Amino acid sequence: MTTAIENILSVSCNAPASHSDMELVQQRVQDIPGSVHYIINRYRKPETFEIENVSMLSYHFRKNEEDTEKSLELVFCISGNKYCKKYDQECSFCRLSQLHDCEELVPTIDIAYFKFDEKQLSQYVKDLKTTGFTESILNFTHTSSFSRMMPLSDKMHATLRDLMNHPYTDGMANIYTNAQTQMLLLNVMESMGGEEVEDEEFSCKFLENEDDRKKIELAREVLLQHICEPLTIKELSRKAAINECYLKKGFKELYGTTIFDFFQNQRMEHAKYLLYERGLTVTDVSNMLGYSSISHFSTAFKKHTGLKPCELLLR
């Protein structure tokens, strides 16, 4: 990880650079078995520092008799954000207002590192029949390791900006970060597949209307806010003010997954966080996520992770 951060900094600055020489103002780390491992470092931006926004993908495939390593790393370096020195406290700066004249704001250089292993990525390709380059990366059938610098698309930049400046804390911050991490993975895979175009074309024509796209985006936000309170499609469509059929079709096209699969994935990722990071009991997590019984929760958890909840606790 340290090497990846040093590399992305040097590329961004067009000169050798070390993160140890920079002032770290915020760090977020998550390392849960079976989940994406991420580290988000935010450094105070030196006044004379000029950097270029960059992203890098590293695909690791090493297989021999003694060791098998299959992982995908995404690293991003961006500037232009500002960190609130009183992020976890009440202050005159409202994180939702995006004010830029608050004395508590610190200009930053932000580095986001994400590592996905084979188990984590397999859930996205287990039912796919296609064999394109993107799919070969996600299911690790591509047998040569490589690293690739990529342009930072508008989608990636917007997702990273939201990830760095969201207003959530504690459990909600974990839910939001997991969701945005998957959006970054989608953005990167889309970019690698050459699908990113300046003027998007949608098979669902109503998505060409910005207001309708915003309704789908709102539905996703509502799902994340109600991760412990399962909503019906009807309830979700009412909250987003959009037709149920449009909601289902639009969500699948924008995010590449069904509403149910997205919601279940986020619930299970949050369950792993509650069990492994927070140390809650299986009973507490089952109740917190709105399951009618521990057995229903355990079945869903094992289907998603390949482990029983109690097995994760023992790791």
QUIWO-V486238 format. One record per pair of residues at least 4 apart in sequence whose ideal C-beta (glycine too) atoms are under 6 Angstrom apart, sorted by the first residue. I is the first residue (numbers start at 1). J is the second residue. If there is no record, write none. Layout:
i=I j=J
i=I j=J
//
This chain:
i=1 j=113
i=4 j=75
i=4 j=113
i=5 j=19
i=5 j=111
i=8 j=56
i=8 j=75
i=8 j=77
i=9 j=17
i=10 j=16
i=10 j=17
i=11 j=54
i=12 j=51
i=12 j=52
i=12 j=54
i=12 j=77
i=13 j=17
i=13 j=51
i=22 j=43
i=23 j=44
i=24 j=43
i=25 j=42
i=25 j=44
i=25 j=83
i=25 j=106
i=26 j=42
i=26 j=83
i=27 j=41
i=28 j=40
i=29 j=39
i=30 j=38
i=31 j=37
i=32 j=272
i=32 j=276
i=33 j=315
i=34 j=119
i=34 j=305
i=35 j=272
i=36 j=114
i=36 j=116
i=36 j=120
i=36 j=181
i=37 j=115
i=38 j=114
i=39 j=113
i=40 j=112
i=41 j=111
i=42 j=83
i=42 j=108
i=42 j=110
i=43 j=109
i=44 j=106
i=45 j=49
i=45 j=107
i=45 j=108
i=45 j=109
i=51 j=79
i=53 j=78
i=53 j=152
i=54 j=77
i=55 j=76
i=55 j=150
i=55 j=152
i=56 j=75
i=56 j=149
i=57 j=74
i=57 j=148
i=58 j=73
i=58 j=147
i=59 j=72
i=59 j=137
i=59 j=145
i=59 j=146
i=60 j=69
i=60 j=71
i=60 j=145
i=61 j=70
i=61 j=143
i=61 j=145
i=62 j=69
i=63 j=68
i=70 j=118
i=70 j=140
i=71 j=115
i=71 j=117
i=72 j=116
i=73 j=115
i=74 j=114
i=74 j=188
i=75 j=113
i=76 j=112
i=76 j=160
i=77 j=111
i=78 j=110
i=78 j=160
i=79 j=109
i=81 j=108
i=81 j=110
i=81 j=164
i=82 j=105
i=82 j=107
i=83 j=106
i=83 j=108
i=84 j=93
i=84 j=104
i=84 j=105
i=85 j=104
i=85 j=106
i=86 j=91
i=86 j=104
i=91 j=104
i=93 j=99
i=93 j=102
i=93 j=104
i=95 j=167
i=96 j=167
i=110 j=164
i=114 j=181
i=116 j=120
i=116 j=121
i=118 j=140
i=121 j=138
i=122 j=126
i=124 j=138
i=125 j=135
i=125 j=138
i=125 j=139
i=128 j=135
i=130 j=135
i=134 j=189
i=134 j=192
i=134 j=193
i=136 j=141
i=136 j=142
i=137 j=142
i=152 j=156
i=152 j=157
i=153 j=191
i=153 j=196
i=155 j=187
i=156 j=187
i=159 j=180
i=159 j=183
i=159 j=184
i=162 j=166
i=163 j=180
i=166 j=176
i=168 j=172
i=168 j=173
i=168 j=176
i=169 j=173
i=174 j=273
i=175 j=224
i=175 j=227
i=175 j=270
i=178 j=269
i=179 j=224
i=179 j=266
i=186 j=256
i=190 j=195
i=190 j=196
i=191 j=196
i=202 j=207
i=202 j=208
i=204 j=249
i=204 j=250
i=204 j=253
i=206 j=212
i=206 j=246
i=207 j=213
i=207 j=250
i=215 j=240
i=215 j=242
i=216 j=250
i=216 j=251
i=216 j=254
i=218 j=240
i=219 j=236
i=219 j=240
i=219 j=247
i=222 j=239
i=223 j=263
i=226 j=231
i=227 j=266
i=227 j=267
i=227 j=270
i=228 j=288
i=228 j=289
i=228 j=290
i=229 j=290
i=230 j=290
i=231 j=235
i=231 j=236
i=233 j=244
i=237 j=242
i=237 j=244
i=237 j=247
i=242 j=246
i=242 j=247
i=246 j=250
i=251 j=255
i=251 j=259
i=252 j=258
i=257 j=261
i=257 j=262
i=267 j=289
i=268 j=304
i=271 j=285
i=271 j=301
i=272 j=276
i=273 j=277
i=274 j=278
i=274 j=280
i=274 j=285
i=275 j=285
i=275 j=309
i=275 j=312
i=275 j=313
i=276 j=312
i=280 j=284
i=280 j=285
i=282 j=309
i=284 j=288
i=286 j=291
i=286 j=294
i=286 j=297
i=291 j=296
i=291 j=297
i=292 j=296
i=298 j=308
i=298 j=309
i=301 j=305
i=301 j=309
i=302 j=308
i=307 j=311
i=307 j=312
//
